[in-house]
Amino acid sequence: MTAIWVKAERALRKVKTIFFIGYSLPPSDVQIRYLFLKSTYHNRRNLKVIVIDAKGKPNTKVEDRYKKLFRRVTYLPIGFEGLVDQFDDLT
């Protein structure tokens, strides 16, 4: 299992855009938070984080959790269909 986490960290160090689709980033998910903090530390200025939440009313709790972790976040409550429609504009 450790090898998977190491590979994930290496891959995340190289990314320019991260999409989170339908994931609320619960406070209890400490391992995921640590993985993203550690792996994106040196790339934060250039990192683009896009959070796709369920279509409808924005969930400020979810948005705030992402902003605390990554600071600059594009939060879109557009659902998966909205992502498909706007994908070219977001990348």
C-alpha positions as CSV (number, residue, x, y, z in Angstrom):
1,M,0.0,0.0,0.0
2,T,2.9,2.4,0.7
3,A,4.1,2.1,-2.9
4,I,0.8,3.4,-4.1
5,W,1.0,6.5,-1.9
6,V,4.6,7.2,-3.1
7,K,3.6,6.9,-6.7
8,A,0.6,9.2,-6.2
9,E,2.9,11.8,-4.5
10,R,5.4,11.6,-7.4
11,A,2.6,12.0,-10.0
12,L,1.0,14.9,-8.1
13,R,4.2,16.8,-8.0
14,K,4.1,17.2,-11.8
15,V,0.5,18.1,-12.3
16,K,-0.7,21.6,-13.4
17,T,-4.4,21.1,-12.9
18,I,-6.3,19.0,-10.4
19,F,-10.0,18.3,-10.7
20,F,-12.0,17.1,-7.8
21,I,-15.3,15.8,-8.9
22,G,-18.0,15.1,-6.3
23,Y,-15.5,14.8,-3.4
24,S,-16.3,16.8,-0.3
25,L,-12.8,16.6,1.2
26,P,-14.1,15.6,4.7
27,P,-12.0,16.8,7.7
28,S,-11.5,13.2,8.7
29,D,-9.6,12.3,5.6
30,V,-6.3,13.3,7.0
31,Q,-4.2,11.1,4.7
32,I,-5.6,12.7,1.5
33,R,-5.0,16.2,2.9
34,Y,-1.4,15.3,3.8
35,L,-0.8,13.8,0.4
36,F,-1.9,16.9,-1.4
37,L,-0.2,19.3,1.0
38,K,3.1,17.4,0.7
39,S,3.0,16.7,-3.0
40,T,1.9,20.2,-4.2
41,Y,4.0,22.3,-1.8
42,H,6.5,23.5,-4.4
43,N,4.0,23.9,-7.1
44,R,1.3,25.9,-5.4
45,R,1.7,29.1,-7.3
46,N,1.2,27.4,-10.7
47,L,-1.3,24.8,-9.6
48,K,-4.9,25.1,-10.8
49,V,-7.5,23.4,-8.6
50,I,-11.0,22.9,-9.9
51,V,-13.7,21.5,-7.6
52,I,-16.8,20.3,-9.3
53,D,-19.7,19.9,-6.8
54,A,-23.3,18.7,-7.3
55,K,-25.4,21.0,-9.5
56,G,-27.4,23.5,-7.5
57,K,-26.8,25.6,-4.5
58,P,-23.1,26.1,-3.6
59,N,-21.9,24.3,-0.5
60,T,-19.7,26.9,1.3
61,K,-18.4,24.3,3.8
62,V,-16.9,22.2,0.9
63,E,-15.6,25.3,-0.8
64,D,-14.0,26.5,2.4
65,R,-12.3,23.2,3.0
66,Y,-10.7,23.3,-0.4
67,K,-9.6,26.9,0.0
68,K,-8.0,26.2,3.3
69,L,-6.0,23.4,1.7
70,F,-5.1,25.0,-1.6
71,R,-5.9,28.7,-1.1
72,R,-6.7,29.4,-4.8
73,V,-9.6,27.2,-5.9
74,T,-12.2,27.4,-8.7
75,Y,-15.4,26.0,-7.1
76,L,-18.2,25.2,-9.5
77,P,-21.5,23.6,-8.3
78,I,-22.3,22.5,-11.9
79,G,-22.3,18.7,-11.6
80,F,-20.6,16.3,-13.9
81,E,-22.7,17.3,-16.9
82,G,-21.7,20.9,-16.4
83,L,-18.1,19.9,-16.3
84,V,-18.5,18.1,-19.6
85,D,-20.1,21.1,-21.2
86,Q,-17.4,23.5,-19.9
87,F,-14.3,21.3,-19.9
88,D,-12.5,23.1,-22.7
89,D,-13.0,26.5,-21.0
90,L,-11.7,25.1,-17.7
91,T,-8.5,23.5,-19.0
